[in-house]
């Protein structure tokens, strides 16, 4: 659950040894920040200070994934064949699967 909350709700502002500055979406659980602090301290053996800030910070990991998927959809839509399909079938949507393996010819 903690990993899911970090993925969905945390905007990283700044991180340094033992100090994590974040902005958290309002949908996050109230106990989330304390759980995050405790988990970081337990996993690293170092006391962590988690500070809530008001700066925008970086997009959440979920937002970053969505932006990457949108970039791939935009790139695909520029391909002549895909553009023609989109023209012929209005309302068609391009879906992106980020976890798919690269074809054999694209592997090193």
C-alpha positions, -999 to +999 in steps of 0.1 A: +000+000+000+028+024+008+044+019-026+011+025-043+007+058-023+041+070-033+034+062-069+001+080-069+004+109-046+040+121-040+056+150-058+093+151-051+107+185-042+141+176-028+159+147-014+192+145+005+207+123+032+180+117+058+157+145+045+129+141+020+109+172+009+076+163-008+043+176-018+015+151-013-019+150-032-049+157-010-062+122-017-033+106+003-041+089+036-035+110+067-010+084+081+009+082+049+037+106+057+045+089+091+045+055+074+068+067+047+092+082+073+092+050+094+097+028+063+126+049+050+143+048+085+137+011+089+151+003+054+181+025+055+190+024+092+191+062+091+166+085+108+146+102+080+128+135+082+099+138+057+089+174+052+057+185+035+062+214+012+040+236-010+063+238-040+051+220-071+078+194-072+082+168-099+051+150-113+041+119-094+053+086-108+018+079-121+018+113-139+052+106-154+040+072-167+009+088-182+030+115-199+053+089-214+023+069-227+008+101-242+041+109-259+041+074-274+005+078-286+013+111-301+043+096-319+023+067-332-004+090-345+021+107-367+029+074-386+011+075-420-006+042-416-019+050-381-029+085-392-050+070-420-067+045-396-075+074-373-089+093-402-110+064-415-123+054-381-132+085-362-131+080-324-104+053-326-080+055-297-044+045-295-035+024-265+000+020-252+014-010-233+045+001-214+054-033-201+056-050-235+090-064-244+108-050-274+107-072-306+137-094-311+151-072-339+151-042-314+170-060-287+208-056-284 
